[in-house]
Amino acid sequence: MGSRWLLLSRKTGHMPISTYDGPVARSSTTSDVFNAIGDVHRREILDALMAGEKAVGAIVDDLSMSQPQVSKHLRVLSEVGLVRCRADGRRRLYRLEPERLRPMHDWVAKYERAWNDRMDRMDDYLKELQRQGERQ
């Protein structure tokens, strides 16, 4: 692309469209649980809802975040099914849907098992070194 692009850009003053048609990093979306909980504020909201159903105002008070900010994050969490909303007169009450965290839990559990296996092997190795040291 180098010299060919330079030649084309001198003639036309524009970069060829193929310059833009390369691999592009995937932008962060909130369309799945993994990305939705990637934001610290959304995790704080989930933590606040662990105690039970709460109105938006109560979440605002608990987290010292603005109401528009809390509402924005609740919308994202609702879209991926991590929270459910119900109307109670003029108030909107939100509750946690912990089952939607199951895929995340299962994924992390694999790493936890691998980490525990490694720690167990290290423990065995250290015990063996200690026994060898005692024999000397």
N, C-alpha and C positions, 0 to 999 in steps of 0.2 A: 504494500500500500504506500510506503514512504515516498519514493520519487514520483510514482504515478499520481498520488494525491497532490503533491507539490505542483506538478505540471497542470493538473486539472484546476487547482485552486487559483493558479496564476491566470489561467484563461477565463474562468468563470467568476472568480471571486467567492465561490462557495465550496464547501466540503461535500464530497459525494455522500449519498444517503447510506452507503455501505459502511461508512465510518461509524454510524450510530447503530448498526445492526450486529453488534457483538454481544458476548455474554454480559449480562447485567445482573448485579446482585439483586436478590429478591427483596423487595421492600417489606418492612415489617407491617403485618396486618394484624387485626384483632379478630379475625374470622375463626379462630380456633382457641381452645382452652389454653394451649401452651403460650401463645402470643398474648392472650388476654391477661394471664397472670404474670406476664413479664413486667408489668408496670407496678412499681412499689405502692402506689396509691390504691390500685385495685386490690392488691393483696391486703392492704390495711382495711379496706372495706369488707373483704371476706372475713378477716379476723374479727371485725366488729360484729358481723352477723352470726358468728359462731354461737353467741349467747342466745340467739333467737331473733324473731321477727322484729324489725325496727322501721320507723318512719324515716324519711330522708332527713328531716330536721334533727332527729336523734343521732344519726350518723354524722351529720355536720358538726354537732356539738362534741361528739366523741373524738373526732379526728381533727378538729380545728381546720377544716377545709371549707372553702366557699360552697354554697348550695349549688351554683352552676357546675362547679368542678365535680362535686359528688354525683350530681345527676348525669353528667357526661360519662363518668366511669361506671355508674350503675347501668346505663344504657348498653355499654359494651359488654358488661358482665351478663346482662339479660340476653343479649343477642347470641351469646355462646351457651346459654342455658345454665350458667353458674348461680344465678339468682332468679327468683320469681317475684313478681309484683302482684299485689292485689289492692283494689280500691277499698277504702274504709271511709266513706263520706268524701271529703275533699282531700284526705291524706292518702298517700301511696305507701303501703307497707311492703318491705322487701324481706325475703328470707333466703337463706343459703340452700342450694341444691347440691349437697356434697357428693352425690353419686356421679355427677359430671366430672369430678376430680379423679375418678377411678383410672382413666387412661394415664394421667400424670403419675398417680401413685404406682401403678403397675410398671411404668417405665423407670421411675426412680428406684423401685424395689430391686430391679435387676442390678443396678449399680451398687445398691446397698449390699446385696448378697456377694457380689464380686469383691467389694471392699472388705467385708467381713471375712471372706475366704482368705484374702491376702494377709489380713491382720492375724488370722489364726496360724497361717504358715509362718509368719514372722515370729509369733509367739513360740511356736514349736522350735524354730531355728535358735532363738535366744535361749530357750531352755536347754537345748543340746549344747550350745556354747558354754553355758553355765556348768553343765555336767562335766564337760571336757576340762574346764578350768579347775573344778574340784578334784579331778583325778591327778592333776599334775602336782 
